[in-house]
Amino acid sequence: MPKHKKKPSKKTSKFSAKTADKHDLYQRSVQDAETEVYFINRAYKATHKRSPLTLREDFCGTALLCAEWVRSMPERRAVGIDIDKKVLAWGTEKNIAPLGDKASRVKLLQQDVREPSPGKHDVVCAFNFSYWIFKTRDEMRAYFKGVRKGLAKGGMFMLDAYGGWESHETMLEPRLIKGGFTYIWDQDKFDPITHNVLNHIHFEFADGTKMEKAFSYDWRYWTLPELTELLKEAGYGDVRVFWDKSKDEDYDDYRPATRAENQPGWLAYIVATG
């Protein structure tokens, strides 16, 4: 069960199903680009003793992370890759264009993430589990190998994953989000033989209206040992799992770990050096 980043809020709603934009709702509910930039910077700097400057965001969606990346330092550049033309157009209008002069340091590409892309990058990331769209070991290994070719010397590939015993259950997890609407994570199906999962995101509003199946995800559920083994098979020299060591529910502190106690739901990062 994903441990989503945004915290609950009890503010009065200004949203309804008729007026709300699902991409805006998603960003408000799930994404925290500033925190992700902080993690990327800290994990990279711990090894290289300098801040990373070039980022490629696979499955970038609305490119919110790309925008935050170039905003964080004047030397930084970002490439975002997504196959969905409409979501890239939305991100260009809502997240990239408002950057002004900084927008020239972001390049968005409409293509399959497995296709070659220009340049070498300090960091390539695939967050929010979107890479779980690849359902076989061969597909996943091939994707990992392709990413490695796009890394600069010593570059790092960063992924996230979720788990815990509740991640195998069919369940609904509602959460009240700032602005006064409810985000619902729906674990609709889990197949214990294939590990195929079907998940949805729904939104409900204070006026009683609903946006059902705003987003749907047909994935394979991948475990951390499977992913770390595939990364090593793909040629990465160093593969580490970062686990949240914080005792404070309102603060995340991801550190390298080789063992952890299981939880009902957890979120971890994987950092692989090419």
Backbone hydrogen bonds in HBPLUS format (Angstrom, degrees):
<---DONOR---> <-ACCEPTOR-->    atom                        ^
c    i                          cat <-CA-CA->   ^        H-A-AA   ^      H-
h    n   atom  resd res      DA  || num        DHA   H-A  angle D-A-AA Bond
n    s   type  num  typ     dist DA aas  dist angle  dist       angle   num
A0009-SER N   A0176-LEU O   3.14 MM 167  5.74 131.0  2.39 106.9 119.2     1
A0019-THR N   A0016-SER O   3.22 MM   3  5.46 130.6  2.48 102.1 114.0     2
A0020-ALA N   A0016-SER O   2.87 MM   4  5.66 151.3  1.95 161.5 166.8     3
A0025-LEU N   A0021-ASP O   2.98 MM   4  6.29 160.0  2.02 155.8 162.2     4
A0026-TYR N   A0022-LYS O   2.92 MM   4  6.07 153.1  1.99 141.0 148.1     5
A0027-GLN N   A0023-HIS O   3.04 MM   4  6.28 164.9  2.06 147.4 150.7     6
A0028-ARG N   A0024-ASP O   3.04 MM   4  6.26 158.9  2.08 149.3 155.1     7
A0029-SER N   A0025-LEU O   2.91 MM   4  6.01 142.0  2.06 144.1 154.8     8
A0029-SER N   A0026-TYR O   3.12 MM   3  5.06 122.2  2.47  93.5 108.3     9
A0030-VAL N   A0026-TYR O   2.86 MM   4  5.76 171.7  1.87 163.1 163.5    10
A0035-THR N   A0032-ASP O   3.13 MM   3  5.57 120.6  2.50 108.0 120.9    11
A0036-GLU N   A0032-ASP O   3.11 MM   4  6.45 154.1  2.18 149.6 157.6    12
A0037-VAL N   A0033-ALA O   2.90 MM   4  6.11 158.5  1.95 154.0 158.8    13
A0038-TYR N   A0034-GLU O   3.09 MM   4  6.30 153.3  2.16 140.8 148.2    14
A0039-PHE N   A0035-THR O   2.96 MM   4  6.28 155.6  2.02 146.9 153.0    15
A0040-ILE N   A0036-GLU O   2.91 MM   4  6.14 171.4  1.92 155.2 157.2    16
A0041-ASN N   A0037-VAL O   2.95 MM   4  6.05 167.4  1.97 150.4 154.1    17
A0042-ARG N   A0038-TYR O   2.96 MM   4  6.12 162.4  1.99 149.3 154.2    18
A0043-ALA N   A0039-PHE O   2.89 MM   4  6.01 172.5  1.89 161.6 163.5    19
A0044-TYR N   A0040-ILE O   3.04 MM   4  6.08 163.7  2.07 150.0 154.7    20
A0045-LYS N   A0041-ASN O   2.88 MM   4  5.85 161.9  1.91 146.3 152.5    21
A0046-ALA N   A0042-ARG O   3.01 MM   4  6.01 145.2  2.14 143.2 150.8    22
A0047-THR N   A0044-TYR O   3.14 MM   3  5.64 141.9  2.29 109.3 118.6    23
A0048-HIS N   A0044-TYR O   2.96 MM   4  6.14 173.4  1.96 160.0 162.3    24
A0049-LYS N   A0045-LYS O   2.79 MM   4  4.66 143.3  1.93 127.4 131.4    25
A0077-ARG N   A0053-LEU O   2.98 MM  24  6.39 155.4  2.04 158.2 164.2    26
A0123-VAL N   A0054-THR O   3.10 MM  69  6.44 153.3  2.18 155.8 164.0    27
A0055-LEU N   A0077-ARG O   3.06 MM  22  6.45 154.3  2.13 147.8 155.8    28
A0079-VAL N   A0055-LEU O   2.82 MM  24  6.25 148.7  1.92 151.1 161.7    29
A0056-ARG N   A0123-VAL O   2.86 MM  67  6.33 147.2  1.97 149.1 159.7    30
A0125-CYS N   A0056-ARG O   2.91 MM  69  6.41 156.5  1.96 163.8 171.1    31
A0057-GLU N   A0079-VAL O   2.75 MM  22  6.22 158.8  1.80 160.8 168.1    32
A0081-ILE N   A0057-GLU O   2.93 MM  24  6.20 164.9  1.95 161.1 159.1    33
A0058-ASP N   A0125-CYS O   2.90 MM  67  6.08 159.6  1.94 173.6 179.1    34
A0059-PHE N   A0081-ILE O   2.88 MM  22  5.72 109.6  2.39 142.4 160.9    35
A0060-CYS N   A0081-ILE O   2.92 MM  21  5.56 160.5  1.96 137.7 141.2    36
A0063-ALA N   A0060-CYS O   2.95 MM   3  4.98 164.3  1.97 124.3 127.5    37
A0067-ALA N   A0063-ALA O   3.08 MM   4  6.35 159.4  2.12 149.5 154.3    38
A0068-GLU N   A0064-LEU O   3.04 MM   4  6.33 159.6  2.08 148.2 153.5    39
A0069-TRP N   A0065-LEU O   2.82 MM   4  5.97 150.1  1.91 150.0 158.9    40
A0070-VAL N   A0066-CYS O   3.20 MM   4  6.52 164.9  2.22 156.4 156.3    41
A0071-ARG N   A0067-ALA O   3.12 MM   4  6.21 143.0  2.27 140.2 151.1    42
A0072-SER N   A0068-GLU O   3.03 MM   4  6.07 131.6  2.27 140.0 150.6    43
A0072-SER N   A0069-TRP O   3.18 MM   3  5.31 137.0  2.38  97.7 109.0    44
A0076-ARG N   A0073-MET O   3.21 MM   3  5.55 164.4  2.24 113.9 118.7    45
A0078-ALA N   A0105-ARG O   2.96 MM  27  6.41 161.6  1.99 162.4 167.7    46
A0107-LYS N   A0078-ALA O   2.95 MM  29  6.40 153.7  2.02 149.1 157.7    47
A0080-GLY N   A0107-LYS O   2.87 MM  27  6.29 155.4  1.93 148.3 156.2    48
A0109-LEU N   A0080-GLY O   2.77 MM  29  6.13 163.1  1.79 167.1 173.1    49
A0082-ASP N   A0109-LEU O   3.11 MM  27  6.54 160.8  2.15 166.7 171.8    50
A0111-GLN N   A0082-ASP O   3.06 MM  29  5.81 136.1  2.26 116.8 126.1    51
A0088-LEU N   A0084-ASP O   3.21 MM   4  6.39 154.7  2.28 147.1 154.2    52
A0089-ALA N   A0085-LYS O   3.02 MM   4  6.24 150.3  2.11 143.7 151.8    53
A0090-TRP N   A0086-LYS O   2.99 MM   4  6.28 154.2  2.06 146.0 152.9    54
A0091-GLY N   A0087-VAL O   2.94 MM   4  6.15 162.2  1.97 145.7 150.5    55
A0092-THR N   A0088-LEU O   2.85 MM   4  6.03 151.5  1.93 145.3 153.3    56
A0093-GLU N   A0089-ALA O   3.09 MM   4  6.30 160.6  2.12 146.5 150.6    57
A0094-LYS N   A0090-TRP O   2.87 MM   4  6.02 171.0  1.88 159.9 162.6    58
A0095-ASN N   A0091-GLY O   2.79 MM   4  5.15 153.2  1.86 133.8 142.2    59
A0096-ILE N   A0091-GLY O   3.04 MM   5  6.42 149.9  2.13 150.9 157.2    60
A0097-ALA N   A0092-THR O   2.81 MM   5  5.84 166.2  1.83 162.0 164.1    61
A0099-LEU N   A0096-ILE O   2.92 MM   3  5.47 159.2  1.96 119.7 126.6    62
A0100-GLY N   A0097-ALA O   3.13 MM   3  5.99 172.9  2.13 127.0 129.2    63
A0102-LYS N   A0099-LEU O   3.38 MM   3  5.23 147.9  2.49 123.2 115.2    64
A0103-ALA N   A0100-GLY O   3.02 MM   3  5.61 154.6  2.09 115.9 123.1    65
A0104-SER N   A0101-ASP O   3.37 MM   3  6.13 162.4  2.40 116.7 120.1    66
A0105-ARG N   A0102-LYS O   2.93 MM   3  5.68 166.0  1.95 123.6 128.3    67
A0106-VAL N   A0103-ALA O   3.10 MM   3  5.48 160.2  2.14 118.2 118.4    68
A0115-GLU N   A0112-ASP O   3.00 MM   3  5.57 164.2  2.03 118.1 123.2    69
A0121-HIS N   A0150-GLY O   2.95 MM  29  6.30 148.5  2.05 139.6 148.2    70
A0152-ALA N   A0121-HIS O   2.82 MM  31  5.00 168.0  1.83 125.2 125.4    71
A0156-MET N   A0122-ASP O   2.84 MM  34  6.31 157.7  1.89 156.0 156.8    72
A0124-VAL N   A0156-MET O   2.97 MM  32  6.45 154.0  2.04 151.9 159.0    73
A0158-MET N   A0124-VAL O   2.84 MM  34  6.29 159.8  1.88 156.8 163.7    74
A0126-ALA N   A0158-MET O   2.95 MM  32  6.47 149.5  2.05 160.0 168.7    75
A0132-TRP N   A0129-PHE O   2.97 MM   3  5.70 165.3  1.99 122.9 127.6    76
A0133-ILE N   A0130-SER O   3.18 MM   3  6.07 153.1  2.26 121.7 124.5    77
A0134-PHE N   A0131-TYR O   3.19 MM   3  6.15 176.7  2.19 124.4 125.3    78
A0220-ARG N   A0132-TRP O   3.08 MM  88  5.62 157.6  2.13 147.9 151.9    79
A0140-MET N   A0136-THR O   3.00 MM   4  6.23 167.1  2.01 154.3 157.8    80
A0141-ARG N   A0137-ARG O   2.82 MM   4  5.89 165.5  1.85 152.2 156.9    81
A0142-ALA N   A0138-ASP O   2.99 MM   4  6.03 157.9  2.04 143.0 149.2    82
A0143-TYR N   A0139-GLU O   3.01 MM   4  6.26 154.0  2.08 145.1 152.2    83
A0144-PHE N   A0140-MET O   2.94 MM   4  6.22 163.7  1.96 153.2 157.5    84
A0145-LYS N   A0141-ARG O   2.89 MM   4  6.16 154.4  1.96 148.6 155.7    85
A0146-GLY N   A0142-ALA O   3.00 MM   4  6.22 156.8  2.06 146.3 152.3    86
A0147-VAL N   A0143-TYR O   3.00 MM   4  6.32 155.3  2.06 152.7 159.2    87
A0148-ARG N   A0144-PHE O   3.07 MM   4  6.32 157.8  2.13 146.7 152.3    88
A0149-LYS N   A0145-LYS O   3.26 MM   4  6.63 144.9  2.39 145.2 153.1    89
A0150-GLY N   A0147-VAL O   2.83 MM   3  5.19 141.3  1.98 108.8 120.9    90
A0151-LEU N   A0148-ARG O   3.22 MM   3  5.33 167.2  2.23 108.3 110.9    91
A0155-GLY N   A0152-ALA O   2.76 MM   3  4.93 151.9  1.83 139.3 135.3    92
A0274-GLY N   A0155-GLY O   2.96 MM 119  5.73 165.4  1.98 161.5 166.4    93
A0157-PHE N   A0272-ALA O   2.73 MM 115  5.08 166.0  1.75 155.9 160.2    94
A0272-ALA N   A0157-PHE O   2.84 MM 115  5.08 168.6  1.86 151.6 155.4    95
A0159-LEU N   A0270-ILE O   2.90 MM 111  5.11 159.1  1.94 148.5 155.2    96
A0270-ILE N   A0159-LEU O   2.84 MM 111  5.11 158.6  1.88 136.9 141.3    97
A0161-ALA N   A0268-ALA O   2.92 MM 107  5.43 149.2  2.01 152.2 154.3    98
A0268-ALA N   A0161-ALA O   2.90 MM 107  5.43 167.3  1.92 157.6 161.3    99
A0163-GLY N   A0266-TRP O   3.06 MM 103  5.37 149.5  2.16 143.7 145.9   100
A0266-TRP N   A0163-GLY O   2.96 MM 103  5.37 151.1  2.04 131.0 131.8   101
A0167-SER N   A0164-GLY O   2.96 MM   3  5.50 153.7  2.03 116.1 124.4   102
A0168-HIS N   A0165-TRP O   3.47 MM   3  5.97 167.9  2.49 110.2 113.6   103
A0166-GLU N   A0264-PRO O   2.96 MM  98  5.17 153.2  2.04 134.9 142.3   104
A0169-GLU N   A0166-GLU O   3.16 MM   3  5.26 165.4  2.18 108.5 112.6   105
A0171-MET N   A0187-GLN O   3.06 MM  16  5.20 137.5  2.25 124.2 136.9   106
A0187-GLN N   A0171-MET O   2.84 MM  16  5.20 155.8  1.90 164.9 168.6   107
A0173-GLU N   A0185-TRP O   2.80 MM  12  5.01 156.8  1.85 146.3 154.0   108
A0185-TRP N   A0173-GLU O   2.97 MM  12  5.01 166.7  1.99 135.8 134.4   109
A0175-ARG N   A0183-TYR O   2.72 MM   8  5.21 140.5  1.88 153.8 165.4   110
A0183-TYR N   A0175-ARG O   2.84 MM   8  5.21 163.6  1.86 160.2 154.9   111
A0177-ILE N   A0181-PHE O   2.82 MM   4  5.60 178.1  1.82 177.3 177.4   112
A0180-GLY N   A0177-ILE O   2.86 MM   3  5.80 150.9  1.94 149.7 155.0   113
A0182-THR N   A0204-GLU O   2.80 MM  22  5.02 176.1  1.80 156.0 157.4   114
A0204-GLU N   A0182-THR O   2.93 MM  22  5.02 156.6  1.98 141.6 149.0   115
A0184-ILE N   A0202-HIS O   2.90 MM  18  5.04 153.5  1.97 155.8 150.7   116
A0202-HIS N   A0184-ILE O   3.01 MM  18  5.04 161.5  2.04 143.3 149.2   117
A0186-ASP N   A0200-HIS O   2.90 MM  14  4.96 171.0  1.91 157.5 154.6   118
A0200-HIS N   A0186-ASP O   2.85 MM  14  4.96 153.1  1.92 138.8 147.7   119
A0188-ASP N   A0198-LEU O   2.90 MM  10  5.50 129.2  2.16 147.6 162.9   120
A0189-LYS N   A0198-LEU O   3.15 MM   9  5.01 150.9  2.24 137.0 141.0   121
A0198-LEU N   A0189-LYS O   3.10 MM   9  5.01 154.7  2.16 129.3 132.0   122
A0191-ASP N   A0196-ASN O   2.97 MM   5  5.34 153.4  2.04 153.5 161.4   123
A0195-HIS N   A0191-ASP O   2.66 MM   4  4.97 141.2  1.81 146.9 157.4   124
A0221-TYR N   A0195-HIS O   2.65 MM  26  5.20 170.7  1.66 158.2 160.4   125
A0197-VAL N   A0219-TRP O   2.80 MM  22  5.31 168.2  1.81 146.0 148.9   126
A0219-TRP N   A0197-VAL O   3.00 MM  22  5.31 145.5  2.12 147.4 156.0   127
A0199-ASN N   A0217-TYR O   2.96 MM  18  5.09 162.3  1.99 144.1 149.1   128
A0217-TYR N   A0199-ASN O   2.74 MM  18  5.09 158.9  1.78 154.6 155.8   129
A0201-ILE N   A0215-PHE O   2.82 MM  14  5.15 146.3  1.94 150.0 151.2   130
A0214-ALA N   A0201-ILE O   2.89 MM  13  5.77 127.4  2.18 156.5 171.4   131
A0203-PHE N   A0211-MET O   2.93 MM   8  4.99 155.8  1.98 134.5 142.3   132
A0211-MET N   A0203-PHE O   2.71 MM   8  4.99 162.5  1.74 157.9 158.3   133
A0205-PHE N   A0209-THR O   2.98 MM   4  5.49 157.6  2.03 168.9 164.8   134
A0208-GLY N   A0205-PHE O   2.93 MM   3  5.58 157.7  1.98 124.3 126.8   135
A0227-LEU N   A0223-THR O   3.10 MM   4  6.37 165.5  2.12 155.1 158.8   136
A0228-THR N   A0224-LEU O   2.94 MM   4  6.07 170.2  1.95 159.5 162.1   137
A0229-GLU N   A0225-PRO O   2.99 MM   4  5.97 158.0  2.04 145.6 151.8   138
A0230-LEU N   A0226-GLU O   2.99 MM   4  6.17 158.4  2.04 148.0 154.1   139
A0231-LEU N   A0227-LEU O   2.99 MM   4  6.19 152.8  2.06 147.7 154.8   140
A0232-LYS N   A0228-THR O   3.14 MM   4  6.36 154.0  2.21 142.6 148.8   141
A0233-GLU N   A0229-GLU O   2.90 MM   4  6.19 154.6  1.97 147.5 155.3   142
A0234-ALA N   A0230-LEU O   2.91 MM   4  6.08 135.0  2.11 138.4 150.4   143
A0236-TYR N   A0231-LEU O   3.18 MM   5  5.83 165.1  2.20 153.6 149.7   144
A0235-GLY N   A0232-LYS O   3.05 MM   3  5.24 161.4  2.09 106.5 111.6   145
A0237-GLY N   A0273-THR O   3.02 MM  36  5.96 129.7  2.28 161.3 175.7   146
A0273-THR N   A0238-ASP O   2.79 MM  35  5.22 160.8  1.83 154.6 161.4   147
A0240-ARG N   A0271-VAL O   2.91 MM  31  5.30 164.6  1.93 145.7 150.7   148
A0271-VAL N   A0240-ARG O   2.85 MM  31  5.30 164.1  1.87 155.8 161.3   149
A0257-ALA N   A0241-VAL O   2.86 MM  16  5.84 148.9  1.96 167.4 168.3   150
A0242-PHE N   A0269-TYR O   2.71 MM  27  4.98 172.6  1.72 150.9 152.8   151
A0269-TYR N   A0242-PHE O   3.07 MM  27  4.98 166.6  2.09 143.5 147.5   152
A0243-TRP N   A0255-ARG O   2.77 MM  12  5.42 153.4  1.84 155.4 146.6   153
A0255-ARG N   A0243-TRP O   2.92 MM  12  5.42 160.3  1.96 141.3 141.0   154
A0245-LYS N   A0253-ASP O   2.78 MM   8  5.42 170.0  1.79 146.3 143.1   155
A0251-TYR N   A0248-ASP O   3.08 MM   3  5.39 165.4  2.10 116.7 118.9   156
